[in-house]
Amino acid sequence: MKQKITALLLAAVLFAAICPAVLAEGNPQHPQHLKPEDISISVESVAPASAGIDILVKITVDDKIKEGTLTLENVTADAGVLASPVAVNGTKAVELNGYDRSITVVLKGMFKGTISESAIEQFTFKFTYKHLDPERHLDPESSKDCICSVEKKYAYTVTQTQQPQTSPEPGKATAAFRLSSFDANGLIVPTAAGKNGGKVQVRLPLLCVDGPVSNIKAVPKLSTSLDEFPFAIEQVDYTIGYNGMISVNQIIEFQFNLRFADKVTAGVKKVDFTITYDRGWASATGDSSESCDISLYVNVTRGYEAAGSEPGGETTAALPKIVVDSYSFSSDKIYAGEDFDLTFTVRNTSNEEETKSILVTVTNNAETGKLTPASGSNTLYIDKLGKGESKTMTMSIATAPDTEAKAYEIKLEFDYEGTKTRPATLSNGQSSASIPVTIMQKIRLKIEDPTIDGEPMEGESVPVYFSMYNMGRSSIYNCMVTVEGDGLSMEESFFQGTVAAGSTMRADFSLITATPGQIDGEIVITYEDSLEEKMEERLPLSLYVSEAYNPDMYPGEGDPNGMIDTMGGMEDPSASGGIPVWVWIAGGVVAAAAVVAVIIILKKKRARALEDV
């Protein structure tokens, strides 16, 4: 028995000595360090690069082990086409846990600018790997030894975003849309306004002027210039589509939810949109895809005020900004060939510094000689503007008689100086603002007097026509003719639609008269100008309407004009107690015959008397 117990104790001692070695051999305390060949990187998509835009790269990482935590610490570029150091998603590290090793990396390095061909950029991805113990947590006693780093190089091609090249084509069809001041409900669309960094909804109402059209898409023209696109670019594509078909005079609206850029300056900014569409079944040019450009203006009510630096590194305040707070015109409607006054208020946005020697230059984008200063000079001068001070100025502008009816842009450019001491390169400031103005052509119509073709009869229709000549330089729209007057109406409405400049409208319609006697009425011609304001012209209309025949007004006499009743032959003696009509007719015939006989006898006697002589 003692021998058995001794054998069991020896076996236990041997087992206790052997097991740790076996366990240590099967589960090493320190894992093998990660090597570059253990990590593979594949690129699924690379967004095209544009100047000033971050590069987006979607990569998939495979580390073969699939255990522990793989961390992408940073990415560096080899000073190729990127203008600044690269950051990953704006953070220092991105962890890839578990089996899903796919990640979209935003390389926060700005593309330098225009390149003629594709360029090769090589990036170095630095990974850190942390191993997990069997219970899936880091070994606290050996965490230093189970963490390893590895760098993986990868090269890919950076391509420049291509902008579509457009050139005018001779005979190109008229644009199908123009900007509307109203929405589909007839309400005025306000100008989008807000502060730098703030969210804003930009409404783009479009009036179809040449349709029908379908498959309509609208997209803003992106730009790195905050004067051309004052919003933060936060999406790859801003295209909005409308799949239905619309006809002439219909209004559709696109709405863009945007955010003003943090560093946009205050003032009115022009934003350009490209509208693409397909011609519909009723188009004269047939089915085709076309595009047109539409511009609208937004107002940045409060802009960015930056701080600058001297070459030596000493911080100095930026120059104050001069902006246009408000503007107005001397007339609600400005017609070609007339002068108008532009009144605008400029303000020094700084509450800490004055501005001085301010030169204001007024220019426009019209053709040469269309919009010019009436006084001959296009500059104004302001001696100084105090802190936060405003000043109102007025300039008279002349328009040429042949100026096309459309919207123009008047640009105000400011050159000025600050009052604080600065280096020479920072002492002068510049800013600008754009003011839209719509020039109209006066409507000149010549209308002929109306002609009534026939004798108006009570209860019957009579043709009426007249001609109208558009002698102005602008078309009129939605032209319609109606009549006003007691007892006057039209068989159907007369609608001409658009009467182009230099063309003629002939109105030909039927007039119904319901009241006998003299009637004095009016022909009313209504139409709209290019701003959709309704106007009208009135023509006097005078006519005499004959009374309609009514048998009840002549009882027992048949025809009121004294004619014999052809349907009844002779008058029924029972219908009246007087002498029948046929008796009077017979008597008249006998009397006429007697007169003729007397005349013949007298002629014969006279002839005999002459023979005797």
C-alpha angles and dihedrals in degrees: 000000000000089000091055092050091048091050092051092050092051091049091051091051092050091047091051090051096047101043099066091052092049092047093047091050092050096045112032114205096225121047123220113271118255116257130204091249089058090066124064125186124200125184115222099181138357118198115224113258127237129187110281095006125117116248116240118209124177111204136177119214123205117186097174093223099072090194130109127007122312111198126194099215101181147328125229129193127217095235095265122127097340118097099204141025116290124246127187114236089326092289136097099239142012119204122215109199131183123355098320104091097163118118137166110227121203107203104210094205116118119235109242101228144267119005126181095216139014116290131212117233122185119208130192115215114201115204131187119204125202118191123220124219119231090275088057100247132102115273101248093203096054106024091126093058096044095056117087135169130214134180121219122193122210131176127199138167120262113207129198117240109249118224118211114253115224128188129178115258122213111250093014114170120258115269111265096219142045131181113273125212091210136052126232090277093056094253122136113254109228123223114263109249138172148126128283110280092017128121119250137178114225113203118203111192113188127195115207108228099167118032173341097287134164143186091048120186131181127195131168119238105248120216138169088227110094090207090061098036110015095185134094111257103232101151134058093223130019097184116141120190138203113200100189129089122251132190136213116304093018117128125215126180134210120198123203121193104209140158125228112242115257093238100043114128124233121266143068113315129194117226121195125211131190116219118198125187145156123244113248132227094275097054118117091220094054129230111335140137115249139166140204136186122242124188131197135171132242128192123228102202095188123023140193121279110200131201122228136205133226118233090257092058097255112138117239130182117261120247115271117259123238115210138174109250097185144344139194141180129232091238134037089222122039115199128197113261094031133099123237135184121239111205118188137169120221123196136195103230094200120096091189107050140037125227127219143184092034115184116193117199120192117206135158140203095232124116116279112287097010099102115021136157109269091217095052098246123089096196134086128189132216118189095208146331119217125221107305090349123150131205130193119217135181131208125183114225127195125211126208116242091239095051108138116246105252143094120294133188123234111199124206116201121192126202114182147144135236125232098228123090112263139157114279092253091058101039098088125064134197134193137158143198134195125222120194119219129180118217117202134195117229115249112238116186130178114198125189122221112269119257122217109209105207141358113304113236125191111265094007133100125247127193117250127182141169139165130235124196123204101215096170132091096247132070123240122220140212093015113188135173125214135161132230128196142095110298094358124126140148127244088226136352119270114225121178100170113197122017108193124216110279095016134114132235119204113196113201118173143144120255121207117208117202101172125061123225133039114344125188113192141144139245108224120206114192126187143151132240127222091280091054092248111151119236135172144201124204128209121194113238120195124177142153116231118207119224115254118244113265118186091200090068092064108046115187095001102086109207112029090218092065095257119143116257100257093193096055101034099216130015116270107249089213091062093067138020095223133087112298118252095240091062091057091049093051091049090052092052092051091049092051091050091051092053091051091050093051091051092051093049092050092051092052093050090051091051092053092049091055091051092054091054 
